[in-house]
Amino acid sequence: MIRANDPLVRRSSPGSLLAVESFWVDSIMNEMSLNEKIGQLFMVAAYSNKGPQHTEEIMNLIRKHHIGGLIFFQGNPRNQAKLTNIYQNYSDVPLMIGMDAEWGLGMRLDSVISYPRQMALGAIQQDSLVYEMGLDIGEQLRRLGVHINFAPVVDVNNNPDNPVIGSRSFGEDKYNVARKGISYVNGLQDKGVLAVAKHFPGHGDTDQDSHETLPVIPHDTARLDSIELYPFKRMIQNGVGGMMIAHLQVPAYIQEPNRPTTLSKNVVTDLLREKMGFNGLVFTDALNMKGVTNYFPPGEIEAEALKAGNDVLLYPQDVPAAISEIRRRVRRGEISRETVEESCRRILSFKYWAGMDTIDYSTEAHEGEELIKKKDLLRDLNKPEYNVLHRNLIEHSLTLVENDENNFPVKNLSDLRLASISIGENKKTPFQEYIELYTQCRHYHYETGGEIQEFFNDLDQYDAIIASTHNTNEIPSRRYGLNPDYEQLLKRLANRKKTIVVHFGNPYALKYLQPLGNFDAVLNGYNDEGITQELAAQALFGAFDVNGKLPVSVNDSLRVGNGRIAQDLSRFKYTLPEEVGMNSDTLYKIDSIVHAAVDSQATPGAQVLVARNGKVVYHKTFGHHTYLKKQPVHWKDIYDLASITKITASVPSVMRLYDEDTLHLDSTLSHYLPYLDTTNKSDMVLKDILTHQARLQAWIPFYYKTLEPLYPDQELLDSDFSEEYPYKLGSHSYMVKNIQYRDGVYSKAPKDSFSLQVAEDFYMNEHFRDSIIRWIDESELLEDKEYVYSDLGYYYFYRIVEKVTGMQLEDYVRQKFYRPLGAYTTGYRPLERFDVKQVVPTENDMVFRRQLLRGHVHDPGAAMMGGVCGHAGLFSNANDLAKIMQMYLNKGYYGGKRYFRDSTLELFTHSPFREENDNRRGIGFDKPVLEKDEESPAAKCVSASSFGHSGFTGTYTWVDPQNQVLYVFMSNRVHPDQDNIKLITDDVRTKVQEMIYRAIIEE
């Protein structure tokens, strides 16, 4: 393979190949016969998805006719690499290999990246991104042994009905076309790949396809010079190495009827070479296209193209006939020998520029050796960095063409009832899937002739509708795939509801959605690919800025350059690790850690989410809900957060009240709960409770007091409780056989005062809740004021918040935090809002409730409070928990809304007593242990500013402001029994956290 890192600075610009003086070029020329020199002018079509007969045909052309190059079309990378090796080894002179890769290798090959088409690139305001794309495509081409890319298209597409250029053009603004073209050219050629600007002298202003006929460009020379030729002039000035001539009829240059520009000396030599000063390689467009074959036979076409001044005869129909015709004309003097030699020298000079002089391609030198290594080929062609740029290009191309009253992005999620309808699709789309990452949404689908009445019957339920168009196409005569039914549906919808339209297709199609002012916002996505849909959904909710501009005019009211700016709202962006400076290979090693945990039955399943810099870069699920493996874990599934409830319900409530100056950390419990004035809890300071140094006992087994011996002479001892696992009382068999519930405490159905649901078909007398509080009030205090983790204080915070706010805790946190954050799965008592199948089971409780717990809080104390308490009771999925944690990481800001002051976050997340009495805890939050040899709740790699919490059920979350890292681990390790501590003893959550930090690439 030629060198991918060839130092091109030692070689001439490819735009002036005739200037190359090289012993290698001279030596090759001196050894060539006329036939061989003519053969160098031909570039033949090759395929990597055809059989041995095609391969033999190509090899025959190489051996017998000494062709100069190949242009590869459909196939796959490994086959193309294999065939390139074969063909190069059979050629005495290295073959120049080309591809039509306008939007990357994916234009022709499977299993590789397809970048956006050029019209989408024309919408981007940062030309540097197009340059980066050129670099990446150039690198991929070189890795595959390709030297020429027949790109960019620099036709000014100012005709909406153009059937062949359309989305392949950067648009109708000649300056934008030129800038983008130069950026693309420089990127390719900086990687040693020849760029070929096309289709000279300009294929944009026509409604005909040169593949099928000979299009006419009717303009005079002044107009052509001002518009069509402008980008080509700029390409030449900036060193483009190749130029492709189109099959066009241009009366301003050619008076002879039916003579295409490809075969015109007036265009190729007089205009391009002499007047415009182009000295690079001139390629014909494919010589099998009807724009030329309708009027000239094979052989004559190639001879006329050479006579006109073309160097490379691309995709000839009959190479032997063409060579014979050229030789005949040389003998007759109709084509000079110098013309052949000049083009041959240019081709060899290009091969020298491309580094082919340094490789001996002979069969003897490379018998059995791969010039293009097939090992790791697909990996090399799909580097994560390439995919990051691919996403960035799409992101920056998104164009907001209408935004009435600033409805885009969607801001207030608190009480928004949202529905989406995918038009032109009959199943849930990636766009709709990604909407659910941000908020709750009901989805509908509509295809032509399909039933839509259900949607309109439901319409009054919703505040706003997101409508998206799908399965569009690039064919103007077919309305770009927009059926007239769709237009009528959207108009009918806009007349009834606030409507945002996202069009996944060619912007010219927007004329069928007029007037756009009917809609509250319209976003154009340029194509219907899954990644575009995902990013459009993210833009809709403010994950990043939207600043694309229309590259073409749709009509008089929607002109080129139109595009509204939409600022990001600091909501999550979902992207790849490399975008935030992390190595995906390392990060994805988390997979094996969690799979091993599931396989070893440390937990039936898990959700893991990792974010950095406000961007989610890892969001995966593992295993099943239970070990029966009937239901795989889905990202929407909801877990019991256990003690993470403290920092996601109680602590944010306290922080907000502190922010509002209605709660003070140095105040005492009795200040807010005066009845405690006569108890030993009276002078207990809130800050001490939140940092677990208020001398409170670690726990009280409340549910134990609702049980009694089955036999009169039996006695239950406190020693039967396990200190390490406080919910276990004796053995399961002992409990079930010898323990019964006390009369008057529980009921199988809700009735009278039995209103507190503790589990399925299991209700507690509401008066018993008062007993729980009384037991806490009367509990003894520990002797020393030191750190002892306790849930008891959070029973008080639950009531303080309700007293100060005048709202139930579950209502308060839902209204003030979860709804506006879009954390719609987060909340208490999930079975009131979600199907039980979406909630992951916890313990099969054989002691207290004697049933499998699914959707009812695992913690017995919280269950006995009716499922809502300050220390436990909250449920969520990883994605929604992460939104809360990211809000903390943003110092109280998320989704365009401020929840706390910066200073409040700083206060609550530092350790106020670390120096005083070695208490690591923050105010509500857990903090890392800084000493290396001591056990810590977080991996040792986290920063001192980091904070988070864990949950008894197997949950964990941690954020690190210094490294801008967020980590969520959801599991139900207590299933089927809380005695399983393998997740803890194997340090699964810590190992995952360590891998996250290993993945951070050193700057």
Buried (B, 14 or more C-beta within 10 A) or exposed (E): BBEBEBEBEEBBBBBBBEEBEBEBBEEBBEEBEBBBBBBBBBBBBBBBBBEEEBBEBBBEBBEEBBBBBBBBBEBBBBBBBBBBBBBBBBBBBBBBBBBBBBBBBBBBBEEBBBBBBBBBBBBBEEBEBBBBBBBBBBBBBBBBBBBBBBBBBBBBBBBBEBBBBBBBBBBBBBEBBBBBBBBBBBBBBBBBBBBBBBBBBBBBBBBBBBBEBBBBBEBEEEBBBEBBBBBBBBBBEBBBBBBBBBBBBBEBBBEEEEBBBBBBBBBBBBBBBEEBEBBBBBBBBBBBBBBBBEBBEBBBBBBBBBBBBBBBBBBBBBBBBBBBBBBEBBEEEEBEEEBBBBBBBBBBBBBBBBBBBEBEBEEEEBEEEBBBBEEEBEEBBBBBBBBBBBBBBBBBBBBBBBBBEEBBBBBEBBEBEBBBBBBBBEEBBBBBBBBBBBBBBBBBBBBEEEEBEEBBEEBEEBEBBBBBBBBBBBEBEEBBBBBEBBBEBBBEBBEEBBBBBBBBBBBBBBBBBBEBEBBBBBBBBBBBBEBBBBBBBBBBBBBBBBBBBBBBBBEEEBEBEBBBEBEBBBBBBBBBBBBBBBBBEBBBBBBEBBEEBBEEBBBBBBBBBBBBBBBBBBBBBBBBBBBEEEBEBBBBBBBBBBBBBBBBBBBBBBBBBBBEEEBBBEEBBBBBBEEBEEBEBBBBBBBBBBBBBBBBBEBBBBBBBBBBEEEEEEEBEEEBBEEEEBBBBBEBEEBEEBBEBEEEBBBEEEEEBBBBBBBBEBBBBEEBBEBBBEBBBEBEEBEEBEBBEBBBBBBBBBBBBBEBBEBBBBBBBBBBBBBBBBBBBBBBBBBEBBEEEBBBBBBBBBBBBBBBBBBBBBBBBBBBBBBBBBBBBBBBBBBBBBBBBBBBBBBBBBBBBBBBBEEBBBBBBBBBBBEEEEBBBBBBBBBBBEEEEEEBBBBBBBBBBBBBBBBBBBBBBBBBBEBBBBBBBBBBBBBBBBEBBBBBEBEBBBBBBBBBBEBBEEE
